[in-house]
Amino acid sequence: MKLYDLPASPNARRVRIFIAEKGLEIPTVAVDMAKGENKQPDYLAKNSLGKMPMLQLDDGTCITESHAICRYLEETHPEPPLMGRGPVERAQVEMWNRRMELEILLPLINVFAHTHEMWKGVHTQVGEWGEVCRETALARLAWLDGEIAGRNFIVNDSYSVADITAQCALVMGKAVGVRVPENLSNINAWFAGVSARPTARA
């Protein structure tokens, strides 16, 4: 089993942190997008979209999309649970992870894609949309600050994939100049806590 990785990607980072939290050791293969390695025929034969991360199993099966990879690892290595215990908690983790993806991570990815120099000439950038997404992300952070008042983690009292998604989103935010305002004390306290975990730099 090996993980095809893009080190700077928030989605690849999500998988690396998930792997580290599970205590697993999975070899990684860094894919250099700048050199077009993800567009080579041998990689496209495994993943036709040419994206990372991708988990290749020992039998050659390839799993793409970060959440799908994490789901597979949760099923095959259930301890410690990162997607909840029991039907209700699993649904809550799924709900909050989806919220972190759609409400926090996606707007920040759009800020990056539409305003960062890296993507000039790579795809069509709409700077105005990037700025709208910047404001959206800040509004959603204010919303999240109220939601997690009194909690150490995004869902209930256990670290989960929802925390991983949110912390990777905030790291992405720093890269595009979207930082958590100082007055959002709940998020800042939460981020300090999850950033101190040994797996945070995976």
Secondary structure as UniProt FT lines:
FT   STRAND          2..5
FT   TURN            7..8
FT   HELIX           10..21
FT   TURN            22..23
FT   STRAND          28..30
FT   TURN            33..36
FT   HELIX           37..39
FT   HELIX           41..44
FT   TURN            45..46
FT   TURN            48..49
FT   STRAND          54..56
FT   TURN            58..59
FT   STRAND          62..64
FT   HELIX           66..76
FT   HELIX           86..99
FT   HELIX           100..105
FT   HELIX           106..115
FT   HELIX           117..119
FT   TURN            120..122
FT   HELIX           127..147
FT   TURN            148..150
FT   TURN            156..157
FT   HELIX           161..175
FT   TURN            176..177
FT   TURN            182..183
FT   HELIX           185..195
FT   HELIX           198..201
//
